[in-house]
Each structure stands twice: as C-alpha cells, then as structure tokens.
Amino acid sequence: MATRDITTVVENALDDEVIEPFFAIELLFDSAPIRLWTGAGDAAIDGYTYIGTGDLLDISSVEETSEIAVRGATITLSGMNSEVISLALQSPYQGRVCNMYFGVVNGNVYSNLTQIFSGYMDEMNIDEGPDFGTIELKVENKLIDLERARVRRFTSGYQK
C-alpha cells in the first residue's frame, strides 16, 4: 500500500477484518482550540481531549491533485444549540488554522493520527432552526497563499 504519512500502526489496522476509523478536527481559535472527533464521548487522542460528535459532524471529501491546485473542504456541525451558535457568531474565525486527521481505533487507543488536511477557516454559514441549528464552516487549503497578491514597494523604508 503506497501511502504518504500513514503510520505503520494505522496501516496494519487497515488490514484487519474489522476496523474502526474516525476523523478528528482541530480548530485553532485565538481564545482556545476546539477539538472534535466523529465518535461518541470524549477521547484522549495524542495528549488532547477531543469532544465526540458522532453523526453530528460531517466532513466533505478532501481532494488532492497531482498539480498545484487549491482545494478546500467543508465541515458541517448539526444539532447545535443556541449557546454554541452565539459562540460561533462571536468568535473571530477567518484565517485561523483548521487541521483534519484520520485515525483508527486500536483496542481503546485513539492515537497515530494521520493529517489529511491543513488549511484556514474561511466562511461560516449558520442555519438557525427553532430548537437546533447547523453550522457550516468552509476551510481553504494553505496553498491559497500562493494566489494572494504580494504588495511590495521599492522604497528605502520598505527595503529596510
């Protein structure tokens, strides 16, 4: 199996008859990071506590290409109460780092995460219902920096 950064523990677990894969997300806000995973309950993963979201967390496909191209992803959290939605509205999120990981449960051990995406939080759409709402967060690949214009001046002050 040709892989990029998959650890041997994960690679061996993928050969088992029954596997328990999961995804984990790390949203690095200024106030405090939020770490979520697609399982039930809290999990200690690589020294951090990840909050279990079960089926409430949905991650779009993460696409890689052989050419240098910018591909983003979408993270959707459904069933959020008004407290979480108001927190999402108040927190500055644009340009903050978002990391996505893939892992396999090996017994009761949730480790050996493989990073599948690293980018910046870009756009947040909130659909608020009477009881619960949905937060959709679009993240863009770090390669987006290559598309941004660089303003450079050839003045003495700029050169210093």
ChimeraX attribute file (.defattr): number of C-alpha atoms within 10 A of each C-alpha:
attribute: neighborCount
match mode: 1-to-1
recipient: residues
	/A:1	4
	/A:2	6
	/A:3	7
	/A:4	8
	/A:5	11
	/A:6	17
	/A:7	14
	/A:8	10
	/A:9	14
	/A:10	20
	/A:11	15
	/A:12	11
	/A:13	18
	/A:14	14
	/A:15	9
	/A:16	9
	/A:17	6
	/A:18	8
	/A:19	13
	/A:20	13
	/A:21	16
	/A:22	16
	/A:23	20
	/A:24	25
	/A:25	23
	/A:26	17
	/A:27	19
	/A:28	18
	/A:29	17
	/A:30	11
	/A:31	8
	/A:32	8
	/A:33	12
	/A:34	14
	/A:35	21
	/A:36	21
	/A:37	27
	/A:38	20
	/A:39	21
	/A:40	11
	/A:41	11
	/A:42	14
	/A:43	20
	/A:44	12
	/A:45	17
	/A:46	12
	/A:47	8
	/A:48	9
	/A:49	14
	/A:50	21
	/A:51	19
	/A:52	18
	/A:53	19
	/A:54	14
	/A:55	13
	/A:56	15
	/A:57	21
	/A:58	16
	/A:59	17
	/A:60	11
	/A:61	10
	/A:62	13
	/A:63	12
	/A:64	13
	/A:65	8
	/A:66	5
	/A:67	6
	/A:68	9
	/A:69	13
	/A:70	16
	/A:71	17
	/A:72	23
	/A:73	19
	/A:74	18
	/A:75	19
	/A:76	17
	/A:77	17
	/A:78	19
	/A:79	17
	/A:80	17
	/A:81	15
	/A:82	15
	/A:83	9
	/A:84	14
	/A:85	17
	/A:86	10
	/A:87	10
	/A:88	15
	/A:89	13
	/A:90	9
	/A:91	11
	/A:92	13
	/A:93	20
	/A:94	14
	/A:95	16
	/A:96	15
	/A:97	21
	/A:98	24
	/A:99	18
	/A:100	23
	/A:101	17
	/A:102	19
	/A:103	23
	/A:104	22
	/A:105	16
	/A:106	15
	/A:107	7
	/A:108	7
	/A:109	12
	/A:110	16
	/A:111	18
	/A:112	19
	/A:113	21
	/A:114	18
	/A:115	16
	/A:116	17
	/A:117	21
	/A:118	20
	/A:119	22
	/A:120	22
	/A:121	26
	/A:122	18
	/A:123	14
	/A:124	17
	/A:125	13
	/A:126	16
	/A:127	12
	/A:128	16
	/A:129	12
	/A:130	7
	/A:131	9
	/A:132	14
	/A:133	18
	/A:134	18
	/A:135	20
	/A:136	19
	/A:137	19
	/A:138	19
	/A:139	25
	/A:140	23
	/A:141	20
	/A:142	17
	/A:143	16
	/A:144	14
	/A:145	11
	/A:146	11
	/A:147	8
	/A:148	8
	/A:149	7
	/A:150	8
	/A:151	5
	/A:152	8
	/A:153	9
	/A:154	7
	/A:155	8
	/A:156	7
	/A:157	7
	/A:158	8
	/A:159	8
	/A:160	5
